[in-house]
């Protein structure tokens, strides 16, 4: 087998052939090159369109005036926004390259497990971003605006606002990975659905603590929203594990006859 990488047309049967260390390193190099090239290109594209991205991120802060408190604050904040956005846009391609690299070393059963997990993880992360943008961010910002509206005028630092909104969106996206982690633990037989449901009291306490840690603000509204979302995701993941266990039991029962 030659060392030339054909990432899209090469078959699993060819990939499953034994490769030398040099061929593996060459494959890693090429996949890393294409992933990094796309990432850099995407970040540059986001820099070109950064004003539109900034306006989109400003939407939850209705009625707020932003200030540039030091020279270059808008410039460096724009760079940060472009990097985060570029990484998010290019991440599906990067994940795809990683999948193509590790798939040949997996069994057919492992492939059937890993692919739905990765697809579900990406979908949940996108839902997490949407939830943070449309629900959590407006709730948190409304709390801050209304809390001091009769005392101070809402003039905010441009950079600090975007640090707040980016951390909030990223934290919500990470929180939505909880069902994926539960499914993986259930598939590995580390935790059963019965055990997941039995520790609901500890989950309630842990969701409150995690909600306070993940939210970049101290207002109770945002923390309550985040804690509720974590609990819904947890019990949803436990229910999925339960359904998987039941389906496996039915398959084993049918095979016993």
PAVEXGU-285939 format. One record per atom (N, C-alpha, C, O): residue in one letter; x, y, z. Coordinates in steps of 0.05 Angstrom, whole numbers, plus 32768, in hexadecimal, padded with zeros to 4 digits. Example, Ala and Ser with C-alpha at 12.3 -4.5 7.8 and 13.67 -1.06 7.14 Angstrom:
2
A81087F8E809C/A80F67FA6809C/A81087FBE809C/A811D7FBE80A9/S81017FD3808E/S81117FEB808F/S81028001809D/S810C801780A1/
***
This chain:
257
X80117FE88000/X800080008000/X801180198000/X8023801B8011/X800D802B7FEE/X801C80447FED/X801580568003/X800180538011/X8027806A8008/X8022807D801E/X801180948016/X800A80A58026/X800980967FFC/X7FF880AC7FF3/X7FDD80AA8000/X7FD080958000/X7FD380C0800B/X7FBA80C0801A/X7FA380C78006/X7FA480DB7FF8/X7F8F80B58006/X7F7680BA7FF6/X7F5F80BA800A/X7F5280A5800C/X7F5A80D08018/X7F4880CF802F/X7F2B80C98029/X7F1D80C0803B/X7F2280CE8011/X7F0580CC800C/X7EFE80B47FFB/X7EE880A87FFF/X7F0F80AB7FE9/X7F0880947FD8/X7F13807A7FE1/X7F0A80657FD8/X7F26807A7FF4/X7F3280617FFC/X7F1E8050800C/X7F0E805B801B/X7F1E80368008/X7F0A80258015/X7F15801C8030/X7F2D801D8036/X7F0280128041/X7F0A8008805B/X7F1B7FEF8058/X7F2D7FEA8068/X7F167FDE8043/X7F257FC68040/X7F437FCD803B/X7F547FBF8044/X7F487FE2802B/X7F637FEB8026/X7F707FF6803F/X7F877FF28045/X7F608006804E/X7F6A80128066/X7F717FFD807B/X7F838002808C/X7F627FE7807B/X7F667FD3808F/X7F807FC3808B/X7F897FB5809D/X7F8D7FC78073/X7FA67FBA806F/X7FBB7FC68081/X7FB97FDE8088/X7FCF7FB78089/X7FE37FC0809C/X7FF47FD68090/X7FFE7FD38079/X7FF77FEB809E/X800780028094/X8020800480A5/X80207FFE80BC/X8035800E8098/X804F801280A6/X804D802B80B7/X803B803B80B3/X8061802F80C9/X8061804780D9/X8064806080C8/X8059807580CE/X8074805E80B3/X8078807580A1/X805E807D8094/X805880948091/X804F8069808B/X8035806E807E/X8022807B8091/X8013808D808A/X8021807180AA/X8010807E80BE/X8017809B80C4/X800680AC80C5/X803180A080C6/X803A80BB80CB/X803480CE80B3/X802C80E580B7/X803680C3809B/X803080D28083/X801280D98083/X800A80EF807B/X800180C5808B/X7FE580CA808B/X7FDE80DF80A0/X7FCD80F1809B/X7FEA80DD80B8/X7FE680F180CC/X7FEE810D80C3/X7FE0812180C7/X8005810E80B5/X800F812880AB/X7FFB81358097/X7FF5814C8099/X7FF181248085/X7FDF812F8070/X7FC58138807C/X7FBA814D8075/X7FBA8127808E/X7FA0812E809A/X7FA3814780AB/X7F91815880AB/X7FB9814980BA/X7FBE816180CA/X7FC2817A80B9/X7FB8819080BF/X7FCF817680A2/X7FD3818D808F/X7FB981978085/X7FB481AF8085/X7FA78185807B/X7F8E818E8070/X7F7C819A8086/X7F6E81AD8081/X7F7D818F809D/X7F6C819980B3/X7F7681B580BB/X7F6681C780BF/X7F9081B880BE/X7F9B81D280C6/X7F9681E780B0/X7F9181FE80B6/X7F9981DE8097/X7F9581F18081/X7F7881FB8080/X7F738213807D/X7F6581E98084/X7F4981F18085/X7F448203809D/X7F358217809A/X7F4F81FD80B4/X7F4B820D80CC/X7F55822A80C7/X7F47823D80CE/X7F6E822C80BD/X7F79824780B8/X7F68825680A3/X7F63826E80A6/X7F608248808E/X7F4F82558079/X7F35825E8085/X7F2B8274807E/X7F29824E8096/X7F0F825580A2/X7F12826D80B4/X7F01827E80B5/X7F28826D80C4/X7F2C828480D6/X7F30829E80C6/X7F2582B380CE/X7F3F829C80B0/X7F4382B480A0/X7F2882BD8094/X7F2382D58092/X7F1882AA808B/X7EFD82B18081/X7EEC82BE8096/X7EDD82D18090/X7EEE82B480AE/X7EDE82C080C4/X7EE882DC80CB/X7ED982ED80D3/X7F0282E080C7/X7F0D82FB80CC/X7F01830F80B8/X7EFC832680BE/X7EFE8306809F/X7EF28317808B/X7ED5831E8092/X7ECC8335808E/X7EC7830A809C/X7EAA830E80A3/X7EA6831380C0/X7E90830E80CA/X7EBA831C80CF/X7EB9831D80EC/X7EA4833180F5/X7E98832D810A/X7EA0834780E6/X7E8C835A80EF/X7E70834F80EF/X7E6083548101/X7E69833E80DC/X7E4F833180DB/X7E4D831D80F3/X7E38831B80FF/X7E63830F80F8/X7E6282FC810F/X7E5F830B8129/X7E4F8302813B/X7E6C8321812C/X7E6A83318144/X7E4D833B8148/X7E43833A815E/X7E4183448132/X7E26834E8134/X7E138337813C/X7E00833B814C/X7E18831F8133/X7E088308813A/X7E0B83028158/X7DF782FC8165/X7E2383038162/X7E2882FE817F/X7E1D83148191/X7E18831081A8/X7E19832C8185/X7E0F83428195/X7DF083428197/X7DE5835081A8/X7DE383318188/X7DC683318187/X7DBA832C81A3/X7DA6833981AA/X7DC4831981B3/X7DB8831581CE/X7DB9832D81E0/X7DA9832F81F2/X7DCC833F81DB/X7DD0835681ED/X7DC0836E81E2/X7DCB838181D7/X7DA6836C81E4/X7D94838181D9/X7D96839A81EA/X7D9383998203/X7D9A83B181DD/X7D9B83CA81EB/X7DB583D181F9/X7DB683E48209/X7DCA83C181F5/X7DE483C58202/X7DF683D481EF/X7DF883CE81D7/X7E0583E881F9/X7E1983F681EA/X7E3483EC81F3/X7E3A83EA820B/X7E4583E681E0/X7E5F83DA81E6/X7E7583F081E3/X7E74840181D1/X7E8983EE81F4/X7E9E840281F5/X7EB983F381EF/X7EBD83DC81F7/X7ECB840281E2/X7EE683F881DE/X7EF7840781F3/X7EFD841E81F0/X7EFE83F98208/X7F0B8405821F/X7F298409821C/X7F358417822C/X7F3583FD8209/X7F5183FF8204/X7F5783FC81E7/X7F4883EF81D8/X7F6E840781DD/X7F75840581C1/X7F7883E781B8/X7F8583D881C6/X7F6C83E181A2/X7F6E83C68198/X7F5C83B181A4/X7F5D839A819D/X7F4A83BA81B6/X7F3883A681C3/X7F26839981AF/X7F22838181B0/X7F1A83A9819D/X7F08839D8189/X7F18838B8176/X7F0E8376816E/X7F308392816F/X7F408382815C/X7F4683678168/X7F428352815B/X7F5183678181/X7F58834D818D/X7F40833C8194/X7F4183248192/X7F2A8349819B/X7F11833A81A0/X7F07832E8186/X7EFC83188186/X7F0A833D8170/X7F0183328156/X7F12831A814E/X7F0783078143/X7F2C831B8154/X7F3D8304814E/X7F3482EC815E/X7F3382D58153/X7F2D82F08177/X7F2482DA8188/X7F0A82CE817D/X7F0782B6817C/X7EF782DF8175/X7EDE82D6816A/X7EE282C78151/X7ED682B2814C/X7EF482D0813F/X7EF982C38126/X7F0682A8812A/X7EFF8295811C/X7F1882A6813E/X7F25828C8143/X7F118277814E/X7F1182618144/X7F00827F8161/X7EEC826D816B/X7ED982648156/X7ED2824D8153/X7ED082788146/X7EBC82718131/X7EC9825F811B/X7EBC824C8112/X7EE282668114/X7EEF82558100/X7EF482398109/X7EF1822680FA/X7EFB82368123/X7EFE821B812E/X7EE4820B812E/X7EE481F48128/X7ECE82198135/X7EB4820C8136/X7EAC8203811A/X7EA281ED8116/X7EAF82148106/X7EA7820E80EB/X7EB781F780DF/X7EAD81E580D1/X7ED181F780E5/X7EE381E280D9/X7EE481C880E9/X7EEF81B480E0/X7ED981C88102/X7EDA81B18113/X7ECE81988107/X7ED98182810B/X7EB7819980F8/X7EAD818080EC/X7EC0817380D9/X7EC3815B80D8/X7ECE818380C9/X7EE2817880B6/X7EFA816C80C5/X7F04815780BE/X7F02817980DB/X7F19816F80EB/X7F11815480F8/X7F20814180F8/X7EF981538103/X7EEF813B810F/X7EED812580FA/X7EF3810D80FF/X7EE4812C80E2/X7EE2811980CC/X7EFD810D80C5/X7EFF80F580C0/X7F12811D80C4/X7F2D811480BF/X7F36810180D5/X7F4480ED80CF/X7F30810780ED/X7F3880F58104/X7F2980DA8101/X7F3580C58106/X7F1080DB80FA/X7F0180C280F6/X7F0D80B180E0/X7F10809980E4/X7F1480BD80CA/X7F2080AE80B3/X7F3A80A280BC/X7F41808C80B2/X7F4880AE80CE/X7F6280A480D6/X7F5F808C80E9/X7F6E807880E7/X7F4C808D80FC/X7F4980798110/X7F3780628108/X7F39804C8114/X7F26806580F4/X7F13805080EC/X7F20803680E3/X7F17802180EB/X7F36803780D3/X7F42801E80CB/X7F4B800C80E2/X7F4D7FF480DE/X7F52801880F9/X7F5B8008810F/X7F457FFE8121/X7F4A7FF28136/X7F2C8003811A/X7F157FFB812A/X7F077FE3811E/X7F087FDD8106/X7EFA7FD48130/X7EE97FBE8126/X7ECF7FC9811C/X7EC97FE08120/X7EBF7FB8810E/X7EA67FC18103/X7E937FC9811A/X7E837FDC8116/X7E937FBB8130/X7E827FC28146/X7E8A7FDE8152/X7E787FEE8159/X7EA47FE38154/X7EAD7FFD815E/X7EA58013814B/X7E9E80298153/X7EA6800E8131/X7E9E8022811D/X7E8180298120/X7E798040811E/X7E7080148125/X7E5480198127/X7E4D802A8140/X7E3980378141/X7E5F80288154/X7E5B8037816D/X7E668054816B/X7E5980678173/X7E7E80578160/X7E8C80708161/X7E7E8085814E/X7E7D809C8155/X7E75807C8137/X7E6A808F8124/X7E50809D812F/X7E4F80B5812E/X7E3C808E8139/X7E25809C8145/X7E2C80AD815D/X7E1F80C28161/X7E4080A5816C/X7E4880B58183/X7E5380D0817A/X7E4C80E58186/X7E6480D08166/X7E7180E9815C/X7E5C80FB814F/X7E5B81138154/X7E4A80EF813F/X7E3580FF8132/X7E23810B8147/X7E1C81228146/X7E1B80FB815B/X7E0A81058171/X7E18811B8181/X7E0B812E8189/X7E3281188185/X7E41812C8194/X7E4181478185/X7E3D815C8191/X7E458146816B/X7E45815F815B/X7E2A816C815B/X7E278184815F/X7E15815C8158/X7DFA81678157/X7DF381738172/X7DE781898174/X7DFA81658188/X7DF4817081A3/X7E04818981A8/X7DF9819B81B6/X7E1C818B819F/X7E2C81A381A3/X7E1F81BB8195/X7E1E81D181A0/X7E1581B6817D/X7E0781CC816E/X7DEE81D4817D/X7DE881EC817F/X7DDF81C08187/X7DC781C78197/X7DCE81D681B0/X7DC081E881B8/X7DE581CF81BC/X7DEE81DE81D3/X7DF481FB81CD/X7DEE820D81DD/X7E01820081B6/X7E07821B81AE/X7DED822A81AA/X7DEA824181B2/X7DDA821E819D/X7DC0822B8198/X7DB2823181B2/X7DA6824681B5/X7DB2821E81C5/X7DA5822281DF/X7DB2823981EE/X7DA5824A81FA/X7DCD823A81ED/X7DDB825081FB/X7DD6826B81EE/X7DD3827F81FC/X7DD3826B81D4/X7DCF828581C5/X7DB3828F81C9/X7DAF82A781CD/X7D9F827D81C6/X7D83828681C6/X7D76828681E1/X7D62829481E5/X7D81827781F5/X7D748275820F/X7D8582808225/X7D7D82928233/X7D9D82748229/X7DAE827B8240/X7DB88298823E/X7DB782A78251/X7DC4829F8227/X7DCF82BA8224/X7DBB82D08229/X7DC082E38238/X7DA382CF821C/X7D8F82E48221/X7D8682E6823E/X7D8282FB8249/X7D8382CE824B/X7D7B82CE8267/X7D9082DB8279/X7D8982EA828A/X7DA982D48274/X7DBF82DF8284/X7DC182FD8280/X7DC4830C8293/X7DC083058267/X7DC483228261/X7DAC8333826B/X7DB083498275/X7D9483288269/X7D7D83368274/X7D7F833A8292/X7D78834F829D/X7D8A8325829F/X7D8E832882BC/X7DA1833E82C3/X7D9C834E82D5/X7DB8833F82B5/X7DCC835382BB/X7DC2836F82B5/X7DC7838282C4/X7DB38372829E/X7DA9838C8296/X7D94839682AA/X7D9583AD82B3/X7D81838582B1/X7D6B838E82C3/X7D74839182DF/X7D6983A282EE/X7D88838282E8/X7D9183838304/X7D9B839F830B/X7D9683A98321/X7DAA83AB82F9/X7DB683C58300/X7DAC83DC82EF/X7DB983F082EC/X7D9583D882E2/X7D8B83EC82CF/X7D85840782DC/X7D87841C82CF/X7D7D840782F6/X7D75841F8303/X7D8D842C8311/X7D8A8441831E/X7DA58421830E/X7DBD842B831B/X7DD284338307/X7DDE84488309/X7DD8842182F3/X7DED842582E0/X7DE3842382C4/X7DD0841582BF/X7DF1843082B2/X7DEB842E8295/X7DFA8415828A/X7E1184118291/X7DEC84058279/X7DF983ED826F/X7E0C83F28258/X7E0583ED8241/X7E2483FC825F/X7E3A83FE824B/X7E4E83E88252/X7E5A83E88267/X7E5383D6823F/X7E6383BF8244/X7E7D83BF8234/X7E7D83CA821E/X7E9183B3823E/X7EAA83AF8230/X7EA6839B8219/X7E9A8386821D/X7EAF83A28201/X7EAB839181EA/X7EB8837681EE/X7EAC836181E9/X7ED1837681F7/X7EE0835D81FA/X7ED4834C8210/X7ED18333820C/X7ECD83588226/X7EC28348823C/X7EA7833B8235/X7EA18325823D/X7E97834A8226/X7E7D833E821D/X7E828326820C/X7E7583118210/X7E94832781F9/X7E98831081E7/X7EA682F981F5/X7EA282E281EE/X7EB682FE8209/X7EC182E9821A/X7EAA82DB8228/X7EA982C2822A/X7E9782EB8232/X7E8082E08240/X7E6F82CF822D/X7E6882B88234/X7E6882D98216/X7E5682CA8204/X7E6382B281F8/X7E56829D81F5/X7E7D82B381F2/X7E8B829C81E7/X7E8E828681FC/X7E8B826E81F5/X7E95828D8214/X7E978279822A/X7E7C826C822F/X7E7B82548234/X7E67827C822F/X7E4C82728234/X7E44825E821F/X7E3A82488225/X7E4982658205/X7E41825381EF/X7E52823981F0/X7E47822381ED/X7E6C823C81F5/X7E7D822481F5/X7E768212820D/X7E7681FA820A/X7E70821E8224/X7E69820E823C/X7E4F81FF8237/X7E4D81E8823F/X7E3C820C822A/X7E2281FF8225/X7E2681E88211/X7E1B81D38214/X7E3781ED81FD/X7E3D81D781EA/X7E4A81BF81F7/X7E4381A881F1/X7E5C81C4820A/X7E6881AE8219/X7E5481A0822B/X7E558187822D/X7E4281AF8237/X7E2E81A28249/X7E1C818F8239/X7E13817B8244/X7E1881958220/X7E078184820F/X7E15816A8207/X7E09815981F9/X7E2E8167820E/X7E3C814E8208/X7E368138821D/X7E3F8121821A/X7E28813F8232/X7E23812C8248/X7E158113823F/X7E1E80FD8247/X7E008113822E/X7DF480FA8225/X7E0780E98215/X7E0680D08217/X7E1980F58206/X7E2D80E681F7/X7E4080D7820A/X7E4680BF8205/X7E4880E4821F/X7E5A80D78233/X7E4B80C08240/X7E5680AA8244/X7E3180C48246/X7E2280AE8253/X7E1E80968240/X7E21807F8249/X7E19809B8226/X7E1680858213/X7E3080758211/X7E30805D8210/X7E4780848210/X7E618076820E/X7E6680658227/X7E6E804E8225/X7E608070823F/X7E6480618258/X7E5180498259/X7E5880348263/X7E39804D824F/X7E268036824E/X7E2F8021823A/X7E2C80098240/X7E3980298223/X7E428016820F/X7E5A80068219/X7E5D7FEF8212/X7E6B80138229/X7E8380058235/X7E7C7FF5824E/X7E8E7FEA825A/X7E627FF58255/X7E597FE6826D/X7E657FF18287/X7E677FE3829B/X7E6D800A8287/X7E78801682A0/X7E61801F82B2/X7E63801B82CB/X7E4C802B82A7/X7E35803282B6/X7E1C802882A8/X7E1A80298290/X7E09801F82B8/X7DF0801682AD/X7DDB802C82B0/X7DDF803F82BF/X7DC5802A82A1/X7DB0803E82A3/X7DA3803D82BF/X7D9B805282C9/X7DA2802682CB/X7D97802482E6/X7DA7803482FA/X7D9C8042830B/X7DC2803282F7/X7DD380418309/X7DD0805F8303/X7DD080708316/X7DCE806782EA/X7DCB808382E3/X7DB2808F82EF/X7DB280A682F9/X7D9C808082EE/X7D83808A82F9/X7D83808A8318/X7D76809B8325/X7D9280778324/X7D9280758341/X7DA0808B834F/X7D9C80908367/X7DB280998341/X7DC280AE834E/X7DB680CA8348/X7DC580DE8346/X7D9C80CC8344/X7D9080E5833B/X7D9480FB834F/X7D9681138348/X7D9580F48369/X7D998109837E/X7DB58116837A/X7DB7812F837C/X7DC981068376/X7DE481118372/X7DE681208358/X7DF481348356/X7DD781188344/X7DD68126832B/X7DCA8142832E/X7DD481558322/X7DB58144833E/X7DA9815E8343/X7DBC81718350/X7DBE81888348/X7DCB81668364/X7DDF81778371/X7DF6817F835E/X7DFE8196835D/X7DFF816B834F/X7E16816F833D/X7E0E81838327/X7E1E8193831E/X7DF58181831D/X7DED81938308/X7DEC81B08311/X7DF281C38302/X7DE581B4832B/X7DE681CF8336/X7E0281DA8337/X7E0781F18330/X7E1581C98340/X7E3181D18342/X7E3D81D68326/X7E4A81EA8321/X7E3881C38314/X7E4381C682F9/X7E3781DE82EB/X7E4581EC82DC/X7E1D81E282EF/X7E1081FA82E3/X7E1D821482EC/X7E20822782DC/X7E2482158305/X7E32822D8310/X7E4E822F8305/X7E5882468301/X7E5C82198300/X7E77821A82F6/X7E78822182D8/X7E88823182D0/X7E65821682C8/X7E66821982AB/X7E5C823582A3/X7E65823F828E/X7E4A824182B2/X7E3F825B82AA/X7E53827182B1/X7E5D827182C8/X7E598283829F/X7E6D829882A4/X7E6182AF82B4/X7E6F82C482B6/X7E4982AD82BE/X7E3D82C382CD/X7E3582B882E9/X7E3582A082EE/X7E2D82CB82FA/X7E2582C38315/X7E0782C5831A/X7DFE82C28330/X7DF882CB8304/X7DDC82CF8309/X7DCE82B4830C/X7DD682A082FE/X7DBA82B2831D/X7DAD82988322/X7D9C828E830A/X7D9882768308/X7D9382A082F9/X7D83829782E2/X7D92828682CF/X7D89827082C7/X7DAA828F82C7/X7DBB828082B5/X7DC3826582C1/X7DC3825182B4/X7DCB826682DB/X7DD3824D82E8/X7DBC823982EA/X7DC0822182E7/X7DA4824482EF/X7D8D823282F1/X7D86822682D6/X7D80820E82D4/X7D88823682C0/X7D84822B82A5/X7D988215829F/X7D9182008296/X7DB2821B82A5/X7DC78208829F/X7DC381EE82AF/X7DC781D882A4/X7DBD81F082C9/X7DB981D982DA/X7DA181C882CF/X7DA281B082CF/X7D8C81D682C8/X7D7481C782BD/X7D7B81B882A3/X7D7381A2829F/X7D8B81C68292/X7D9381B98279/X7DA481A0827E/X7DA1818C8271/X7DB681A38291/X7DC7818C8298/X7DB7817482A2/X7DBC815E829A/X7DA3817A82B2/X7D92816482BD/X7D82815782A6/X7D80813F82A5/X7D7781678294/X7D67815D827E/X7D79814B826C/X7D7181368263/X7D9181558266/X7DA481468256/X7DAC812C8264/X7DAE81178257/X7DB1812D827E/X7DB98115828C/X7DA48100828B/X7DAA80E98284/X7D8B81078292/X7D7680F38292/X7D6F80EA8275/X7D6680D38271/X7D7380FC8262/X7D6F80F38246/X7D8480DF823E/X7D7E80CB8231/X7D9D80E48246/X7DB380D08240/X7DAE80B6824E/X7DB380A18243/X7DA580B78267/X7D9F809E8276/X7D88808E8268/X7D8980768268/X7D75809D825E/X7D5F808F8250/X7D6980828236/X7D5F806D822F/X7D7B808F8228/X7D868084820F/X7D96806A8216/X7D9380568208/X7DA5806B822C/X7DB480538234/X7DA1803D823B/X7DA680258235/X7D8B80448248/X7D768030824F/X7D6B80238236/X7D68800A8235/X7D6480338222/X7D5980288209/X7D6D801681FB/X7D66800281EF/X7D87801E81FB/X7D9C800E81EF/X7D9E7FF381FD/X7DA17FDE81F0/X7D9D7FF48218/X7D9F7FDB8227/X7D877FC88221/X7D8B7FB0821E/X7D707FD4821F/X7D587FC48219/X7D5A7FB781FD/X7D527FA081FA/X7D637FC781EA/X7D667FBC81CF/X7D7A7FA581CE/X7D767F9181C0/X7D907FA881DD/X7DA47F9381DE/X7D9A7F7A81EC/X7D9F7F6481E3/X7D8A7F7E8201/X7D7D7F67820E/X7D6A7F5881FB/X7D697F4081FB/X7D5B7F6781EC/X7D487F5B81D9/X7D587F4B81C3/X7D4F7F3681BB/X7D6E7F5781BA/X7D7E7F4981A6/X7D8A7F2F81B1/X7D897F1A81A4/X7D947F3181CA/X7D9F7F1881D6/X7D8A7F0481DB/X7D8F7EEC81D9/X7D727F0D81E2/X7D5C7EFA81E7/X7D547EEC81CD/X7D4E7ED481CD/X7D537EFB81B7/X7D4B7EEF819D/X7D617EDC8194/X7D5A7EC78188/X7D7A7EE28199/X7D907ED18190/X7D917EB781A1/X7D9E7EA38198/X7D857EB781B8/X7D867E9F81C9/X7D747E8981BF/X7D767E7281C8/X7D627E8F81AC/X7D507E7B81A2/X7D5A7E718186/X7D4D7E60817A/
***
